[in-house]
Amino acid sequence: MIYGIDHIQLAMPIGQESRARAFFEGILAMPEVAKPESLKGRGGCWFFCGSQQVHIGIESNFRPAKKAHPAFLVKDLAAMQARLEAAGVEIRHQPPLPNAKRIFIEDPFGNRIELLERTKS
């Protein structure tokens, strides 16, 4: 029986690990996870997202995901938005959801990402 999510995977072009680290670890403050020795030769990098992980893998014919996307929960969306804006990340607003505020951004490779803060009303 399925009981949770271990990780999600996004893709990036070959040789862009430094850009992935600058964005996911530097801007989004997701600590990097050491990849297992058996997978290091494939490139890419992994990051913690709470108790789950985000894996950024290499795709030779890379195309960014423009519709499919992860939605990361944040505790203070306003503070995160200010951090993103200070780093030059473009923010896109969408209609609110019941009991949630949200924004959309793109990673350095054009993959869509939703940032969501739960609210009480």
N, C-alpha and C positions, 0 to 999 in steps of 0.2 A: 504494500500500500504506500502511496506517495504521501509524505508528511511534511515536505518543505522544499526549499530551493538551496542547493549547495553553492551554485555560482551562475552567473550569466556570462555570455561571451559576446564581445563586440569585435569588429575587425578593423584593421588598419593596413596601410601599404607597407611593403618591405622596408626595413631600415629606419622606422620612425619611433623606436622605443624611447628616445630622449624626449620627443614631443609628448608622447603618452605619459611619461613620468612627470614632466613639467605640468601637465594639465591635471591628471588624476591625483597625483601625490601633492604637487605644489599648489594648485588652485583649489581643487575639491577636498584636499586634506585626507585622502585615502592612503593609508600606509601600504607600501609595496610588500607583497608576499614573495618569498623566495620560491622560484619554480623548482620542481623536482629535477634532479640531475638528468633523468631520462628524457626530459622535455626541453631542456635548455637550448639544444641545438636547433629547435624549430623557430626561435625568435619569439617576440612578443613579451608581455609582462603581465603580472597579476597583482591585484590590489584588494585589500580588505574593504568591505562595505558592511559595517556592523559585524554580525556573525556569518555573513555570506562573503562571497568574493566576486570580483569583476575580473574576467580574463580578457585581455586585449591580444588577439591573435593576428598572425600575418595571413593575408589573403593576396595571392599573386595577381588576380584580376579584380582588385578591390573596387567596390562601389559602396558609398556610404548608405546606411539605413536611414531613410527619410521619413518613414511612417512607423515601422516597428521600432520600439524603444524601451529602455529600462526606465522605471520611475523610482527615483531615490527619495526616501523620506528624509526630511531635514527638520531640525528643532527650531530654527529661527530663519525663516525664509528671507526676511528683510535683510538680515546680516549677510546671508549667503549671496543675495542679489548684489549688495554693496561690494562684497569681495570680488564677485564676478565682473562687475562693471569696472572696478579699479584695475582689473587684469585685462580689460578690453574685450571681454566676452559679450557677444550680442545676446540680449534677452528678448524672448518673444512671449507675449502674454496670450493666454487662451481663456475662454470662459471658465469661471470657477466651477468646481464640483461641489456637491453637498458636503459640508463639513471639511473643506480643504481649500487652501490657496495653492496655486501652482504657477510655475514658469517653465518655459522650454529653452534649452540652449543646444548648441552643437559642440561636440568634442573637436579637437584640431583636425579631424579627418572628415567632418561633416555628418557624423552619426548623431541622430536626434536623441536628446536626453531630457527627461522630465524631472523637475525637482518639486516636491510636494510637501506641504506642511499641513497636518491634520489640525482642524479647529473644532471648537465645541458647538458652534452654531453656523 
